[in-house]
Amino acid sequence: MNRLLRFLLPVFVIFLGAFVTFNAVYAQEITIAIGSEPTTLDPQLREDGGERAVNDNVYETLMARTHEGTLVPGLAAAPPKLISPTVWEVRLRPGIKFHDGSPFNADAVVFSVKRIIDPKFNSEQISFFASIKDARKVDNLRARIITDGPDPILPSRLYWMKIVPPGYANDPKFAEAPKGTGPYKFVSWKRGVSITLERNEDYWGPKPQIKKVHYRFIGEPGTRLAGLMAGEFDLITNLLPEFTKRVPKAVHILGLEHPIIILNADGGPTKDVRVRQALNYAVDKQALAEGLFEGFAQVAQGQLLSPSFFGFNKDVGPYPYDPDKARALLKEAGALGVSVEIIGTAGRWLKDRELVEAVAAYWEQAGVKPKVRIFEFNEYLNRLFDRKTRADAIFVVSSNELLDADKSFSAYYRAGGIGSSNSDQELADLINRARTETNVEKRAAMYHKAVKTAYDRAYFVWLLNIEDIYGLSKRLDWKGRVDAKMLVSEMRVVQ
């Protein structure tokens, strides 16, 4: 017996060591399931949440935010300093390198600014940077950002602009194999399947705990849920509200996302303001919040802003649910029975398809004939940002990480905005003036007027402000962020 034990003990020790080693390695890897595959990994080109989910860990910005939303320096050594009404100077952290070994410096900042604001580049993110007109190098660690007028929220804009390496950005592989300054480096992209990142061992900041992260593209919420329950995924996005009590862990936080329907005010049946107003009265937003989202959402207050955003107009509320008034307006406009095309996508946002179909059902009850068209995300983006041909109605979930009216209004309210469907020059001029107004009270009053103008003219169907809901495995520790960024460096694996 003793002889047998002496033989088995070393074997057991070897097995135990191998088991511990396996689990230690396993503990350093996680898998995240997101709703859509990135359309590109160029961090400055598209307005694509799938791209951001990956690149927020690869690239960095001059300013950053804590998980509660407080603005803090990122690649900048300190907050930007205003040296004239239209010039901000940014001092940079020294000794930082991109993943390709090239230096992060003022040249990289100037290049990144000029690239993203270049009209020929045609960035879908331009509404974040509408006031910026140029950038100049002062010395290796100082750059200046020039605006087309006073811009009181320039520091917030620099929280969104990812800094790219000037040399590599011109490489044909740039959009499919990113190289930033961030805590994670790109490893591989298996089209249609996954993207893998690994920890940047030379990262300039605190070293993350997790060594490797795999992103899987799973459009169907039920499939994401099944994968989480089976232990295949450690984090899933857009967890269905009805399953928050069934998953190992659930994290939810009132986020920045506002589902809306953009209505075409320039053509088709929705050109008539009475039709647009009717489509607002026709939808029971409270029923959507309670029925579809089980209370994990709030009714939007007739504006593409949360109460915490600068510019929020507390005197404007939601269109009430009044199907009789909706039908009366449609009849008055001679629009009973007209066909209304509504475009959406599926899997990108929480219950996006269900929201589109529910809105369409309400419209049909009011007396129009909705034509729902659900597109794969890349094609959906093409239609959302197509300025030449606008659908009658386009569903989008807009988030505003600047926490200021300018971003949302420049993109969706202002005529010529990347996602707008109106040619209201009066409203556009008001928004343009508000952007450069430095008097806080005057600026707020301008946005309050813009909110009321767009509300009265019913340029949108305002729906909800939804919570971000995530499902987590037992071994993953993460509390979520108000800006919805999934920063792997903030996650921990617990045994």
N, C-alpha and C positions, 0 to 999 in steps of 0.2 A: 504493500500500500504506500509506504513512504517512498519507495522507488518510483511508483506511478506518479505520486504528487510532485516529486523532483522533476519528472519529465514534463508534466502538464503545466507546472507553474510558469516556466519560461514561455511556453506557447501562449498561455493566457495573457501574460504581460505584453507579448508582441501583439496579440489580437487587440488588447485594450488600448495599446499605444496607437495602433492603426485606426481604431474606432474614434479615439479622441482627435487624432490628426484629421480624419475625414470630416468630423463635425466642426473642427476649428476652421477648415477650409470652407465647408458649407456655410458656416456662420458668416463668412466674409463676403458671400455672394447673395444677392437678392434678385427677384424678378418682379417687374412692374408691368401690369397690363393696362394699356391706354386704348382709347376708343378709335383712334385713326392713325394710320401710318403717316409719318411726315411726308409732305409733298416735296420737300427739299431740306437739306441741312445747312443751307446758306442762312445765317441768322438775321440777315437784314432785308431779305427779299419779300417773303410772304407773311401774312397775318394768320398764322397757322399754329393752333395749340399743340398739335402733335410734334411739330418742330421745336417749340419752346420746351416741351416736357423733357426733351433730350438735351437741347443746347443750353438750357439754363445751368447745366452742370459742366458744360465744356467751355463756354464763353463767359466773360464777366463784363460788368458795366462800371462806369466811373463812380456812380453812387449806388448804394444798395439799400435794402430795407430789412429790419428785423422781422420776425414772424408776426409781430403785432402791427407792423406797418410803419414803424418809425424810420425816417430817412437817415442813413448813416453813410460815411465814406466807404467806397469799394476799392477800385483801382486808384481812385484819387486819394491823396494823402490827407486831404481836408475838404470840407465843402467848398464849392466854387465861390470865388470872390468877385463881387460886382465892382468893376473899376471905372465904368461909365454907364450911362443908361442902356447901352446896347452891346456892351462887351463884358464877358465874364472870363476870369482867369482861373484855370484849373492846375493845381500842383499835383504831380503824380508820384506814386510810390516808386522808389528806386529798386533796381535789381530783379525785376520780374521778367520772365521770358515766356513766349508762346511755346506751345508743344512742339513746334518745328525748330526750336532753338533760337529763333529770332527775338530781338529785344522788344519789350513793351516800352514805348516812349512817346514823346509828343508827335513824332511822325506817324505813329500808328493811330493816335487820336485824330489827328488832322485828316488822315486818309479815310478813317471810318466815318467821320462826319461828312466829308465831301461826297463819299460814295453813296450814302443813304439818302442824301437830299438831292442828288443829281436827277433831274427830270427824266433823263434817258435811262436811268436805272429802274425807274418806275416802281419804287418800293410800295408795297401795300401797307407799310407801317408809317407812311409819311405823316399821317394825322398826329402822331406822337411828337413830331418835330417841325410842325408847320411854321414856327417862328424863326427857325435857324436858317441863316443864309450863307454862313461861311465859318471857317476855322483857320487859325494861323498858329505856327510854331513860334514860341518865344525863345526857348532853349530846349535842351534834351528832356527836361522834366517839367516843362511848363507849356501849356497850350491855351489859346484864347478862343472862345466861342462867340461868334458875332450873330446877333439877332436883327431882324428887320424892324424892330421897334422894342420898347421896353417889354421884357418878358418876366413877370414875377414868379413863374414856376419853372424856370430853366433847370434848377437842380433836380426837380422831379423828372424832367425829360431825360436827364443824363442817367437816371436809374433804369431806363428802358433800352438805351442804345448800346448794343453789344459791340465791343472793340475787336476788330479783326486784324490779322497780320497783313501788312501791305503787300509783301511779296507773294505770299501763298494765295491771297485772295484772287489773284489773276490766273491761278492754276485751274485747268479744266476739272480737276478732282475736288475743288474746293466745296462744291455743293453736296458732295456725297461722302467726304471724309474730312470733317471739321478739325481745326487745330486752334484752340483758344488759349487762354491763360488759366482756365478754371481747375478745380480740384479733381476733375475726371477727364481722361483722354479717350478719344475714339479708338475702337478696336475693329469693329466690322459692322456691315449692314447687309443682312440677307433679305433681299427685297421680298416683301409680302410676308415675312416671317418675324424678324427680330433685328434689333440693334444692340450692340454690346459696348459698354464703356468700362474702363478700368481706372483705378485710382492713380492720380498723378503723384508719383513718389517725390517729385521735385517741386511740389506746390509751395507757393510762397507763404500761404496762410496755415492755419491749424490743419493737421492731417486727419482726414475722415476715417471713421472706423471701418466702413464697408469698402471692401477691396474691388468688387466687380458688380456691375448692375446690368441686367438684361431687360430690354423693353420688348414686349410682345404687343402686336396690334390685333385687338379683339373688339370688333365693332358691336357685337351682340352682348347686351348687359347680362343676360342669363348665362352666357358662356364664360364671361369674366367671373361671375359669381361661382359657377361650378368649379372653375379652375382654382379659385381661392379656397373653396371648401375642401378640394382634393389635395391641397398643399402645393399646387403647381405655381401659384402666384403668392407674393408677399404683400403686394399693394395693388388694389384695383381702383380705378377712377369711376365716378358717376355710379356709385352703388345705389341700387334701387331702394327708395325709402322704406318699402315694405319688408326689406330684408336686413335692416340695421340690427335687429335683435337676434338674427340667426347666424351672423358671421362671427368668427373668433373675436374680432375687435372692429369697432366702427368709430370713425372720427368725422364730426360734422362741424362746420363753421360758416356763419353767414358771410358769404363771399361777395365778389364784385360783379357777378354775372346777372345780366338782365335780358331775358328772352323778349324780343320784340318782333313785330311784323312791319317791315318797311313798305309803305304804300306809295305807288307811283302817282305823284301829283301832276305829272306832265303829259300823261297819255292814258288811253284805255278807259274803262269804266270808272277807275279810281281817280280820274282827273277831277271829277265833281266832288267838292268838299262834302256835300251831303252824303255821298256814298261812303267816303272815308269815315265820317262821323258815325254813320250807321254801322259800319264794320266794327267800330269800337263799342257801341252800345250793345251789339249782338253777343258779345263774349262775357261769360260769367267767370271773371278772374278769381273770385274767392273759391268757387267750386274747383277750379284748376289747382289752386294752392292746397286745398284740403283733399280733393279726390286723387289727383295724379301724384302729388308730392307729400301727402299725409302730414301736412303742417310744416314740412321742411322748406317753406317758401313763404314770401310775403307779397301781397298785391302791390305792384308798382304804382307810384303816385303820379301818374300822368306825365312822367319825364324819365329820361334815360340817366337818372342820377339816384344815388342813395342819399338818405338824409345827412350822412356824414361828409358828403362831397361838397366842395366849394361851388356855389352857384345854385344849390338846391332851393327850390321855391316852395316853402311850406304852405303857401296859399293855394296851390294847385294839387288836386287829388285825382284819383282814377275816374275814368268815365264809369258811371253806374251801369249795372246790368239792367237793360230796359229793352227787351226784344220787341215790344210793341212800338216804341219810338224808332227803333232800327228799321222796322218794316215800313213805318210811315215815311221816314226819310227816303228810303229806297223807292217807294211809290212816287213820292214827290219828284224825285230825280229821274223818274222813268226807267229805273234800273232793276225792277223786279224781274227775276229770271235771267239776268245777264250772267255770262261766264266770267269768273275771276280766277286767274292762274296764280297759284301759290307754290313757291319753290322752297324746298328744304333739303336737309340731309339726315342721315341716320347714324347714330353711334358716336358722333363727336361730342355732343353735350347730353347731359342727363335728360332722358325722356324727350329728346328732340323730335323724333318722328311722332310720338304720341301727342305732343303739344300741337304740332302742325295739323294732325288729323282731328284733334279735338276742336281747334279753332275753325277748321273747315266745316265741321259738323254744326257748330253754332251759326256760322254764316249761312249754311244751307237752310237751317230752320228759319232764319230771318228772311230768306227769299232770293238768295243768289245761288248760282251753280258753281261751286268751287271746283277747280281742276288741280288736284294735288300732284306735284312732281317731285319725287325724292331722288337726289343725285348722289353718286359717289363723291367723296369730299373734295377731291381735286377739281372735278367738273363743277361742283357746287360753288367753290371759291371763284372760278372763272365767271360764273353767272352773277354772283354777288357783286364782284368788282368790275363788271362790264359796264362801262359808261355809255356805250352806244345803244344797246337794246336793253331796256329795263322791263322786267316782268311786272304784272299788276301788283304782286305782293311777294316779298322775300323774307323768309324767317331767318333771324340771326340771334345768337346769344352774344351780347356785347359786354365786355369787361373794361373797366377803366382804372388801370393801375396807377394813374397819375393822381387819382382822387380829386380831380378838378374838372369842371365842366368843359374846358377847352378841348380835351381829347375826344370826348363823345360828340360834342357839337361840331367840331371841325370835320370829323369823319362822316357823321350821319345826318346832321341837321343842315349844315352849310351847303348851299348850292355849289356843285363842283367837288364836294367831299368824296372820298374814295368809295363810300357806301350810300351816298344820298340819292334820293329819287325826287328831288324838287328843284325848281329854278327860281326860288324866292330870293331875289337880290336884296330886298330890305332886311330879311333875316340874316343873310350872309354878311352884309355890311355890319350889322349889329354884333355878330360873333367875331368878326375881324377886329372891331374896335375894342371889344372886351378883352381880347387876347393881350393887347398891349397897354391896357389901362392899369396904372400902378396904384391909383387910389382904391383901396379895398372896398369901400362902400359903393363907389360908383361902378366898380367892376361887378360886384354882386348884383346891383340893380339892373345892369345890362343883361346878365344871365337870367335874372328873374323875368325880365320882359321877353327874352328869347324863349324861355320855357312856356310862358303863357301864349305867345304867338304860335308856336308849333302845336300846342295843345288845341287851341281854337281852330286851327287849320287842319288838324288831325293828320299830320304827316306820317304817323305811325299808329299801330295798335300796341299800346303799352301793356305788357302782361304781368310779369312777376320779377321779384328779386329772389333768386334761389340760393339755397345753402349748398356749399361744396360738401359732398358726402363721399367718404373713402372707406373701403373695406381693407383691413389689415390682418395678416397672419398673427398667430400668437407670439411669434418670435420677433416681430418688428415693432419698434417703439418710435412713434412720430406723432406730433400733435397738430399738423397742418399749419397753413399760413393764410393770412387774410388776403394776400395777393394771388393765391392758388398756385404759386410756384412749388414744384416738387423737388426740393434741393436734397439730394442724397446725402450730402455732407451733414445734414441736420438729423439724419436717421440713425438709429442704433439697432443692432441685433442683440437680443437678450436670450440667454440660454434657459 
